[in-house]
Amino acid sequence: AQKVTQAQTEISVVEKEDVTLDCVYETRDTTYYLFWYKQPPSGELVFLIRRNSFDEQNEISGRYSWNFQKSTSSFNFTITASQVVDSAVYFCALSEAGDSGGYQKVTFGTGTKLQVIP
Amino acid sequence: DTAVSQTPKYLVTQMGNDKSIKCEQNLGHDTMYWYKQDSKKFLKIMFSYNNKELIINETVPNRFSPKSPDKAHLNLHINSLELGDSAVYFCASSQDGRQGPRDYQETQYFGPGTRLLVL
């Protein structure tokens, strides 16, 4: 069974602070993918990043960075110098073929609501 | 030039009614999905279709019936609506839903969601 845990339900930070959103996953597959999605107050789901299980290189995109560590089954997301526009619910997700006949099945974490206070 | 679109955006209806939500993607993707997001923001897959063929069917009441007339469309029909069906329903698509070699896996892109309220 797969499972994605986002232990932080809600985080508040003051603008310009750095913030890290945690994601821990469980899977028995050796090949899997991890994602982060952003859901702003307007409600749409915005894709941020995909990482496959063979690539543990960390990634940086502007103020966003991701730290993937297979040893701890974690895929954490850091926002540097947070801004009010970063306020949203952030979802971590795990995709594996598992028992779906080779087709991906994505399981989402419960989300972390980030509030950036001006 | 919306990639994944859903109609309607909002749907308010009475218990017991039958309603449909439509989804279309213009990305040329082969696989489409329906997700349900409840009031606590929990997102869960309901169905997945690849080239009009059902490939994932989670434990969803029979009142929910997806229909894929072609690979660019995946509609969701709900019979005998219940209060507990109130949620946001998201459609998504990906190039190919199969798990393959590295980086073959494709990202799912989501529609804007349909907010269903059953009274």
Interface residues (C-beta under 8 A of the other chain):
Chain A: T31 Y33 F35 Y37 Q39 G43 E44 L45 F47 R50 N52 F54 D55 V89 F91 S95 E96 A97 S100 G101 G102 Y103 Q104 K105 V106 T107 F108 T110 G111 K113
Chain B: T31 K40 K41 F42 L43 K44 I45 S48 N50 I55 I56 V88 F90 A92 S94 G97 R98 Q99 R102 D103 Q105 T107 Q108 Y109 F110 P112 G113 R115
